[in-house]
Amino acid sequence: METQEVGGDRPSKGRVVMLVDNKVEGDSRVQKAAESMAAAGWDVTLLGLVRSGKGRSWKLGNAEVRLLALKTPLAKRHAERHRSLLRRPLAYPPGPLAAYRRQWAKAWRVDVTTRRDALKVAPQAVGTPMFRNVEAARLAVAGPASRFMQRWIDYRSRQSTEMQKAGRRLQGPLDRVFTASWKAAKGKRAWRRLEPALWDYELTYGKEIEALKPDLIHANDFRMLGVGARAMVRARAAGRQVKLVWDAHEFLPGVRPWEDNAHWIPGNTAHESEYAPYADAVVTVSEGLADLLRERHSLNDQPTVVLNAPDRPGVPLDEAEPVPNLRELCGIGPDVPLVVYSGSPGPQRGLGDMVEALPHLDGVHMAFVVPNPAAAYIKGLLARAEELGAGDRLHAVPYVPHWQVVAFLSAADAGCIPIHHWPNHEIALITKFFEYSHARLPLVVSDVKTMSEVTLSTGQGEVCTAEDIPELVRAIKQVLADPERYRAAYDKPGLLDTWTWERQAEILDGLYTTLLSDLAKAKARL
């Protein structure tokens, strides 16, 4: 293992490449891991991606961040690239032909109409009387023919659109047969047919990893697991001993599919199952998920739990940036009741339930702190609030840097986590739970198993039934009526100390050290 300089004269503990399948900004866990491991003496390069435009790079403390431009030609499904005679035999083939034919039909209709009108209003411009008679005969046929042709082309174009939609959803009988056949034939390797887009990540990241020659690869989540495992295999085949850490953020069989098609779950779970055995260590976010992962992948060791905890308040990583004022961004004063939701939006996260509850909460405002306040889903929620007569009390504001989150959220009166019952939601204490806690906010959480149990045991909030609007209204009213009762739970000695990233970073640093210590010992024996 090479030794190099990190952060001045300090020798590096080893070269680490972290992998994530997003643009890094907004992913607080990945940012904190890269920054804290670099601060602990590791030479860290974090590779993320951009889905459009050019890549770029910057520094997170002593860690280097590089965003790679993702090319996704393999993301297009077979049905999006080829005409399916079984799905829609009359559809146009994928490509520009349908648009060309629609435009051609419209041009013909305009031509026929104009020529007919010209015979009426400017016959002398058309030609001789004999030619005008011939023209009239032609138009008598061309008029109905052009109308028929336009309708026929419109019908085929609709068939093409429906074929494309079906090709993306992949939920028809043919798709189920296709999925089952490849699973039966290939088992764990079936992802190559079901989710070939996973190769786009490999072809984007692979050479970058090899050029960095890491001692340890830290692969975040399931897409990067395969990328990291293949890079590790190639390195070992070339004579370099590299360790692989897989950071499993979610229980993949229990997530809501990120894409609306029937191949997504079986394809990605097969990919994860193929490469999980290559990991030298597994890291995850909760004990419940650790148990599920060990059972699902027959792991020899229990995964190491590194909680999604926030930075310890009072230890800012960038004192030059003032923390924005949440209430000012919402345009409200200090005495206005404010309930906050912070995190990724989505129907399964219960933001729609919060909007529906708003008309029943007189004078209460809600703030959605989200990555993109202008996203279509958020705009839809704001429009729904307007329909309900509560549009002036719902606000969407952007994320702040992860080291500002706790101070930013502390301006609210309560934190809300009304997530729905999905298997993955039942087993974890999610990031916003810890962020709300350090902001000392009374909590309103749905009755998902782990989070509701902790909330009730600590006394830091109220639990409501998921997707039950009256229950959500009740719980919000209850915490706003006596917030200090719930804030008092945070005075329990040691409670918040264990829920800090500083404590979690020590665990991750120890894991890295153990893995590379084993590697150094193995090298010494050679």
C-alpha positions as CSV (number, residue, x, y, z in Angstrom):
1,M,0.0,0.0,0.0
2,E,1.5,3.3,-1.1
3,T,1.9,6.2,1.3
4,Q,1.4,9.7,0.1
5,E,0.7,13.2,1.4
6,V,-2.8,14.3,2.3
7,G,-3.7,17.8,3.6
8,G,-0.2,19.1,3.8
9,D,2.5,17.0,5.5
10,R,0.2,14.4,6.9
11,P,0.8,10.9,5.3
12,S,-2.2,9.2,3.7
13,K,-3.7,6.1,5.3
14,G,-4.5,4.9,1.8
15,R,-6.1,5.8,-1.5
16,V,-10.0,5.5,-1.4
17,V,-12.3,5.9,-4.3
18,M,-16.0,6.4,-3.4
19,L,-18.7,5.8,-6.0
20,V,-22.2,7.2,-6.1
21,D,-24.8,7.3,-9.0
22,N,-25.9,10.9,-8.5
23,K,-24.5,14.4,-8.7
24,V,-23.3,14.3,-5.0
25,E,-24.9,17.7,-4.1
26,G,-28.0,16.8,-2.1
27,D,-26.6,13.4,-0.9
28,S,-25.6,14.3,2.6
29,R,-24.5,10.8,3.6
30,V,-22.0,10.6,0.7
31,Q,-20.7,14.1,1.2
32,K,-20.1,13.6,4.9
33,A,-18.4,10.2,4.3
34,A,-16.0,11.7,1.7
35,E,-15.2,14.8,3.8
36,S,-14.8,13.0,7.1
37,M,-12.7,10.2,5.7
38,A,-10.4,12.7,4.0
39,A,-10.2,14.6,7.3
40,A,-9.2,11.3,9.0
41,G,-6.2,10.9,6.8
42,W,-7.5,9.0,3.7
43,D,-6.8,10.2,0.2
44,V,-10.4,10.3,-1.0
45,T,-11.7,10.8,-4.5
46,L,-15.5,10.8,-4.8
47,L,-16.9,9.9,-8.3
48,G,-20.4,10.9,-9.1
49,L,-22.2,11.7,-12.4
50,V,-24.2,14.2,-14.4
51,R,-26.9,12.9,-16.7
52,S,-26.6,15.8,-19.1
53,G,-23.8,18.3,-20.0
54,K,-20.2,18.1,-19.1
55,G,-18.6,16.8,-15.9
56,R,-16.9,19.0,-13.3
57,S,-14.8,18.7,-10.1
58,W,-14.4,20.5,-6.8
59,K,-13.2,19.9,-3.3
60,L,-15.1,18.8,-0.2
61,G,-12.6,19.6,2.5
62,N,-9.6,17.5,1.6
63,A,-11.7,15.2,-0.6
64,E,-11.8,15.6,-4.4
65,V,-15.2,15.3,-6.1
66,R,-15.4,14.5,-9.8
67,L,-18.7,14.3,-11.7
68,L,-18.5,12.2,-14.8
69,A,-20.8,12.6,-17.8
70,L,-23.1,9.6,-18.0
71,K,-23.8,8.3,-21.5
72,T,-26.9,6.1,-21.6
73,P,-27.4,4.4,-25.0
74,L,-28.1,1.1,-23.3
75,A,-30.9,2.7,-21.2
76,K,-33.3,2.5,-24.2
77,R,-35.2,-0.7,-24.1
78,H,-35.6,-3.0,-27.1
79,A,-39.2,-1.8,-27.6
80,E,-38.0,1.8,-27.7
81,R,-35.4,0.9,-30.4
82,H,-37.4,-1.5,-32.6
83,R,-41.0,-1.8,-33.8
84,S,-42.8,-4.7,-32.1
85,L,-45.1,-6.5,-34.6
86,L,-46.7,-8.3,-31.7
87,R,-47.4,-5.3,-29.5
88,R,-48.6,-2.8,-32.1
89,P,-48.3,-4.1,-35.7
90,L,-49.5,-0.8,-37.3
91,A,-47.1,1.4,-35.3
92,Y,-44.4,3.3,-37.0
93,P,-40.8,2.2,-36.2
94,P,-39.0,4.2,-33.5
95,G,-37.4,7.3,-35.0
96,P,-38.4,10.4,-37.0
97,L,-40.8,8.7,-39.5
98,A,-44.0,9.2,-37.5
99,A,-43.4,12.9,-37.0
100,Y,-42.4,13.2,-40.7
101,R,-45.6,11.5,-41.8
102,R,-47.8,13.6,-39.6
103,Q,-46.3,16.8,-40.9
104,W,-46.6,15.6,-44.5
105,A,-50.3,14.8,-44.0
106,K,-50.9,18.3,-42.6
107,A,-49.1,19.9,-45.5
108,W,-51.3,17.9,-48.0
109,R,-54.5,19.0,-46.2
110,V,-53.4,22.7,-46.3
111,D,-52.5,22.3,-50.0
112,V,-55.9,20.7,-50.9
113,T,-57.8,23.4,-49.0
114,T,-55.9,26.2,-50.5
115,R,-56.3,24.9,-54.1
116,R,-60.0,24.5,-53.6
117,D,-60.4,28.0,-52.2
118,A,-58.3,29.4,-55.1
119,L,-60.8,27.9,-57.6
120,K,-63.5,30.0,-55.8
121,V,-61.8,33.3,-55.2
122,A,-59.1,33.5,-58.0
123,P,-60.0,31.2,-60.8
124,Q,-58.1,33.2,-63.4
125,A,-54.9,32.5,-61.4
126,V,-55.5,28.8,-61.6
127,G,-55.4,28.4,-65.3
128,T,-57.6,27.8,-68.3
129,P,-61.3,26.8,-67.9
130,M,-60.3,23.2,-69.0
131,F,-57.5,23.0,-66.5
132,R,-59.9,24.4,-63.8
133,N,-62.3,21.6,-64.5
134,V,-59.5,19.0,-64.2
135,E,-58.3,20.6,-61.0
136,A,-61.8,20.5,-59.5
137,A,-62.0,16.7,-60.4
138,R,-58.7,16.1,-58.8
139,L,-59.7,18.0,-55.6
140,A,-63.0,16.1,-55.4
141,V,-60.9,12.9,-54.9
142,A,-57.9,14.5,-53.0
143,G,-60.1,16.1,-50.3
144,P,-61.5,12.8,-48.9
145,A,-58.2,11.0,-49.6
146,S,-56.2,13.6,-47.6
147,R,-58.7,13.5,-44.7
148,F,-58.5,9.7,-44.6
149,M,-54.7,9.7,-44.9
150,Q,-54.4,12.2,-42.0
151,R,-56.7,10.1,-39.8
152,W,-54.7,6.9,-40.8
153,I,-51.4,8.5,-40.0
154,D,-52.7,9.9,-36.7
155,Y,-53.9,6.4,-35.8
156,R,-50.5,4.8,-36.5
157,S,-48.8,7.6,-34.6
158,R,-51.0,6.9,-31.6
159,Q,-50.1,3.2,-31.9
160,S,-46.4,4.3,-31.9
161,T,-46.8,6.3,-28.8
162,E,-48.7,3.5,-27.0
163,M,-46.0,1.1,-28.1
164,Q,-43.3,3.3,-26.7
165,K,-45.1,3.6,-23.4
166,A,-45.7,-0.1,-23.2
167,G,-42.1,-0.7,-24.1
168,R,-41.0,1.5,-21.1
169,R,-43.5,0.0,-18.6
170,L,-42.7,-3.6,-19.7
171,Q,-45.7,-4.9,-17.8
172,G,-47.6,-6.8,-20.4
173,P,-47.9,-10.6,-20.7
174,L,-45.0,-10.7,-23.2
175,D,-42.9,-8.8,-20.7
176,R,-43.7,-11.1,-17.9
177,V,-42.8,-14.1,-20.0
178,F,-39.6,-12.4,-21.1
179,T,-38.6,-11.6,-17.4
180,A,-39.4,-15.1,-16.1
181,S,-37.6,-16.8,-19.0
182,W,-34.3,-14.9,-18.4
183,K,-34.5,-15.3,-14.7
184,A,-34.9,-19.0,-15.2
185,A,-32.2,-19.2,-17.8
186,K,-29.6,-16.9,-16.2
187,G,-30.4,-16.5,-12.5
188,K,-28.3,-13.8,-11.0
189,R,-26.9,-12.9,-14.4
190,A,-30.3,-12.1,-15.9
191,W,-29.8,-8.4,-15.2
192,R,-27.7,-8.3,-18.4
193,R,-31.0,-8.7,-20.4
194,L,-33.4,-7.1,-17.9
195,E,-31.3,-4.0,-16.9
196,P,-28.6,-3.6,-19.6
197,A,-28.5,0.1,-18.6
198,L,-26.3,-0.9,-15.7
199,W,-23.5,-1.3,-18.2
200,D,-23.7,2.4,-18.9
201,Y,-22.5,3.0,-15.4
202,E,-19.6,0.6,-15.8
203,L,-18.5,2.2,-19.0
204,T,-18.6,5.7,-17.4
205,Y,-16.8,4.8,-14.2
206,G,-14.5,1.9,-15.0
207,K,-11.5,3.5,-16.6
208,E,-11.6,6.4,-14.0
209,I,-11.3,4.0,-11.2
210,E,-8.5,2.1,-12.8
211,A,-6.6,5.3,-13.4
212,L,-6.8,6.2,-9.7
213,K,-5.4,2.9,-8.5
214,P,-7.3,2.8,-5.2
215,D,-6.4,0.7,-2.2
216,L,-10.1,0.6,-1.2
217,I,-13.3,1.2,-3.2
218,H,-16.4,2.4,-1.4
219,A,-19.5,1.6,-3.5
220,N,-22.6,3.4,-2.5
221,D,-25.9,1.6,-3.2
222,F,-26.8,-1.1,-5.6
223,R,-25.8,0.3,-9.0
224,M,-22.3,1.1,-7.9
225,L,-21.8,-2.3,-6.2
226,G,-21.3,-3.9,-9.6
227,V,-19.0,-1.1,-10.8
228,G,-16.9,-1.4,-7.7
229,A,-16.8,-5.2,-7.8
230,R,-15.7,-5.4,-11.4
231,A,-13.0,-2.7,-10.7
232,M,-11.8,-4.7,-7.7
233,V,-11.6,-7.9,-9.8
234,R,-9.6,-6.3,-12.6
235,A,-7.2,-4.7,-10.1
236,R,-6.6,-8.1,-8.3
237,A,-6.1,-9.8,-11.7
238,A,-3.4,-7.2,-12.5
239,G,-1.6,-7.9,-9.2
240,R,-3.0,-5.0,-7.0
241,Q,-4.8,-6.0,-3.8
242,V,-7.9,-3.8,-3.5
243,K,-10.6,-3.9,-0.8
244,L,-14.3,-3.4,-1.6
245,V,-16.8,-1.8,0.8
246,W,-20.5,-1.9,-0.3
247,D,-22.6,0.8,1.4
248,A,-26.2,-0.5,1.1
249,H,-28.6,2.4,1.6
250,E,-31.8,0.5,1.1
251,F,-33.3,-3.0,1.0
252,L,-33.7,-3.2,-2.7
253,P,-36.5,-5.8,-2.9
254,G,-38.6,-3.5,-0.7
255,V,-38.2,-0.2,-2.5
256,R,-40.7,1.5,-4.8
257,P,-39.2,1.0,-8.3
258,W,-37.3,4.1,-9.4
259,E,-38.6,3.5,-13.0
260,D,-42.1,2.5,-14.0
261,N,-41.3,-0.9,-15.6
262,A,-41.6,-4.5,-14.5
263,H,-37.9,-5.3,-15.2
264,W,-36.5,-2.8,-12.7
265,I,-36.8,-4.8,-9.5
266,P,-35.9,-8.3,-10.8
267,G,-33.1,-6.8,-12.9
268,N,-31.5,-4.7,-10.2
269,T,-31.9,-7.4,-7.5
270,A,-30.2,-9.9,-9.7
271,H,-27.3,-7.5,-10.2
272,E,-27.0,-6.9,-6.5
273,S,-27.2,-10.6,-5.8
274,E,-24.4,-11.4,-8.3
275,Y,-22.0,-8.9,-6.8
276,A,-22.8,-8.8,-3.1
277,P,-20.4,-11.8,-2.4
278,Y,-17.5,-9.7,-3.8
279,A,-17.7,-7.2,-1.0
280,D,-15.0,-7.4,1.7
281,A,-17.3,-5.5,4.1
282,V,-20.9,-4.3,4.0
283,V,-22.0,-1.0,5.5
284,T,-25.6,-0.1,5.9
285,V,-27.9,2.4,7.7
286,S,-29.7,0.4,10.4
287,E,-29.6,-2.9,12.3
288,G,-32.9,-4.0,10.7
289,L,-31.5,-3.6,7.3
290,A,-28.2,-5.3,8.3
291,D,-30.2,-8.3,9.4
292,L,-32.1,-8.4,6.1
293,L,-28.9,-8.1,4.0
294,R,-27.1,-10.8,5.9
295,E,-30.0,-13.2,5.4
296,R,-30.6,-12.3,1.7
297,H,-27.0,-12.5,0.6
298,S,-25.8,-15.2,3.1
299,L,-23.1,-12.8,4.4
300,N,-20.4,-14.3,6.6
301,D,-20.4,-11.2,8.8
302,Q,-23.0,-8.8,10.1
303,P,-22.9,-5.5,8.1
304,T,-21.5,-2.5,9.9
305,V,-24.2,0.1,10.8
306,V,-23.3,3.7,10.0
307,L,-26.3,5.8,10.7
308,N,-27.5,8.7,8.5
309,A,-26.8,11.1,11.4
310,P,-26.1,14.8,10.9
311,D,-23.0,16.8,11.8
312,R,-22.7,17.7,15.4
313,P,-24.3,21.1,15.9
314,G,-21.8,23.8,16.7
315,V,-19.1,22.3,14.6
316,P,-19.6,24.1,11.2
317,L,-17.4,23.0,8.3
318,D,-17.8,26.3,6.6
319,E,-18.2,29.3,8.8
320,A,-18.0,31.7,5.9
321,E,-21.6,30.9,4.7
322,P,-24.4,32.2,6.8
323,V,-27.3,29.8,7.4
324,P,-30.4,30.9,5.5
325,N,-33.5,31.8,7.5
326,L,-36.3,29.3,6.8
327,R,-39.0,31.6,8.0
328,E,-37.8,34.4,5.8
329,L,-37.7,32.2,2.8
330,C,-41.4,31.3,3.6
331,G,-42.2,34.9,4.2
332,I,-43.6,34.4,7.7
333,G,-42.8,35.8,11.1
334,P,-41.5,34.1,14.2
335,D,-44.8,33.4,15.8
336,V,-46.5,31.6,12.8
337,P,-46.8,27.8,13.4
338,L,-44.5,26.1,10.9
339,V,-44.3,22.4,10.1
340,V,-41.4,21.2,7.9
341,Y,-40.7,18.3,5.6
342,S,-37.1,18.0,4.5
343,G,-35.8,15.4,2.0
344,S,-36.5,13.8,-1.3
345,P,-40.1,14.2,-2.5
346,G,-42.4,11.4,-3.8
347,P,-45.9,10.1,-3.4
348,Q,-44.7,7.3,-1.1
349,R,-43.2,9.9,1.3
350,G,-46.6,11.4,2.2
351,L,-46.2,15.0,1.0
352,G,-49.6,14.7,-0.6
353,D,-51.1,13.8,2.7
354,M,-49.5,16.9,4.3
355,V,-51.1,19.1,1.6
356,E,-54.5,17.4,2.2
357,A,-54.2,18.1,5.9
358,L,-53.4,21.8,5.5
359,P,-57.0,23.1,5.2
360,H,-57.8,21.5,8.5
361,L,-54.9,23.2,10.3
362,D,-56.0,26.8,10.7
363,G,-53.1,29.3,10.5
364,V,-50.4,26.5,10.2
365,H,-47.8,26.9,7.4
366,M,-45.8,24.0,5.9
367,A,-42.4,24.1,4.3
368,F,-41.1,21.5,1.9
369,V,-37.3,21.6,1.8
370,V,-36.5,19.7,-1.4
371,P,-33.7,19.4,-4.0
372,N,-35.7,21.2,-6.7
373,P,-38.7,23.3,-5.7
374,A,-39.5,23.8,-9.4
375,A,-39.9,20.1,-10.1
376,A,-43.2,19.0,-11.7
377,Y,-44.2,17.0,-8.6
378,I,-43.7,19.9,-6.2
379,K,-45.6,22.2,-8.6
380,G,-48.4,19.8,-8.6
381,L,-48.5,19.9,-4.7
382,L,-48.5,23.7,-4.7
383,A,-51.3,23.7,-7.3
384,R,-53.3,21.3,-5.1
385,A,-52.9,23.5,-2.1
386,E,-54.2,26.4,-4.2
387,E,-57.3,24.3,-5.1
388,L,-57.8,23.6,-1.4
389,G,-57.7,27.3,-0.5
390,A,-54.4,26.9,1.4
391,G,-51.9,27.9,-1.3
392,D,-50.5,30.8,0.7
393,R,-49.6,28.5,3.6
394,L,-47.5,26.0,1.6
395,H,-43.9,26.8,0.7
396,A,-41.2,25.0,-1.3
397,V,-37.6,25.9,-0.6
398,P,-34.3,24.4,-1.8
399,Y,-31.8,22.3,0.1
400,V,-29.0,24.0,2.0
401,P,-25.4,22.5,2.5
402,H,-25.5,19.5,4.8
403,W,-23.6,21.2,7.5
404,Q,-26.3,23.9,7.7
405,V,-29.3,21.6,7.7
406,V,-29.9,21.3,11.5
407,A,-29.6,25.1,12.1
408,F,-31.8,25.7,9.1
409,L,-34.6,23.3,10.2
410,S,-34.5,24.6,13.8
411,A,-36.6,27.6,12.8
412,A,-39.6,25.3,12.4
413,D,-42.0,24.2,15.2
414,A,-42.3,20.6,14.2
415,G,-40.8,18.1,11.8
416,C,-43.1,15.7,9.8
417,I,-42.3,12.3,8.3
418,P,-45.6,10.8,7.1
419,I,-44.1,8.1,4.9
420,H,-46.2,5.2,3.7
421,H,-45.9,1.5,4.4
422,W,-43.2,0.1,2.1
423,P,-40.9,-2.6,3.4
424,N,-37.9,-0.4,3.1
425,H,-39.6,2.3,5.2
426,E,-40.3,-0.1,8.1
427,I,-36.7,-0.9,9.0
428,A,-34.7,2.4,9.1
429,L,-34.3,5.6,11.0
430,I,-34.0,7.9,8.0
431,T,-31.8,11.0,7.6
432,K,-34.5,13.5,8.4
433,F,-35.3,11.8,11.6
434,F,-31.8,12.5,13.0
435,E,-31.8,16.0,11.5
436,Y,-35.1,16.9,13.1
437,S,-33.9,15.5,16.4
438,H,-30.7,17.7,16.4
439,A,-32.9,20.6,15.5
440,R,-34.9,19.7,18.6
441,L,-38.1,19.6,16.7
442,P,-41.2,17.8,18.0
443,L,-41.9,15.0,15.5
444,V,-44.9,13.7,13.7
445,V,-44.2,10.3,12.1
446,S,-46.3,7.7,10.5
447,D,-46.7,4.2,12.1
448,V,-43.8,2.6,10.2
449,K,-42.2,0.1,12.5
450,T,-38.8,1.3,13.5
451,M,-39.3,5.0,13.5
452,S,-42.6,5.0,15.3
453,E,-41.2,2.7,18.0
454,V,-38.2,5.0,18.7
455,T,-40.4,8.1,18.6
456,L,-42.7,6.7,21.2
457,S,-39.9,5.3,23.4
458,T,-38.1,8.7,23.5
459,G,-41.2,10.8,23.8
460,Q,-40.0,13.2,21.1
461,G,-43.2,13.2,19.0
462,E,-46.5,11.7,18.0
463,V,-47.3,8.8,15.8
464,C,-50.2,8.8,13.2
465,T,-51.6,6.1,10.9
466,A,-50.0,6.3,7.5
467,E,-52.2,7.7,4.7
468,D,-54.8,8.7,7.2
469,I,-55.4,12.5,6.9
470,P,-57.5,13.0,10.1
471,E,-54.9,11.1,12.0
472,L,-52.1,13.3,10.6
473,V,-54.1,16.5,11.5
474,R,-54.6,15.2,15.0
475,A,-50.9,14.5,15.5
476,I,-49.8,17.8,14.1
477,K,-52.2,19.7,16.3
478,Q,-51.1,17.7,19.3
479,V,-47.4,18.5,19.0
480,L,-48.0,22.2,18.2
481,A,-50.2,22.5,21.3
482,D,-47.4,21.6,23.7
483,P,-44.0,21.6,21.8
484,E,-41.9,21.9,24.9
485,R,-43.2,18.6,26.2
486,Y,-41.6,16.9,23.2
487,R,-38.5,19.0,23.1
488,A,-37.7,17.9,26.6
489,A,-37.0,14.4,25.3
490,Y,-33.8,15.7,23.8
491,D,-32.4,16.6,27.2
492,K,-31.9,12.9,28.0
493,P,-28.2,12.5,28.6
494,G,-26.3,11.0,25.7
495,L,-29.3,10.6,23.3
496,L,-28.2,13.1,20.7
497,D,-24.5,12.4,21.2
498,T,-24.9,8.9,19.6
499,W,-26.9,10.4,16.7
500,T,-24.0,12.4,15.3
501,W,-22.0,11.9,12.1
502,E,-18.8,12.4,14.1
503,R,-19.6,9.2,16.0
504,Q,-20.5,7.4,12.7
505,A,-17.3,8.6,11.0
506,E,-15.2,6.9,13.7
507,I,-17.0,3.6,12.9
508,L,-16.3,4.0,9.1
509,D,-12.7,5.1,9.7
510,G,-12.2,2.0,11.9
511,L,-13.6,-0.3,9.2
512,Y,-11.3,1.1,6.6
513,T,-8.3,0.8,8.9
514,T,-9.1,-2.8,9.7
515,L,-9.6,-3.8,6.0
516,L,-6.3,-2.2,4.9
517,S,-4.5,-3.5,7.9
518,D,-5.5,-7.0,6.8
519,L,-4.3,-6.1,3.3
520,A,-0.9,-4.9,4.6
521,K,-0.5,-8.0,6.6
522,A,-1.3,-10.1,3.6
523,K,1.3,-8.2,1.6
524,A,3.9,-8.7,4.3
525,R,3.4,-12.5,4.2
526,L,4.2,-12.5,0.4
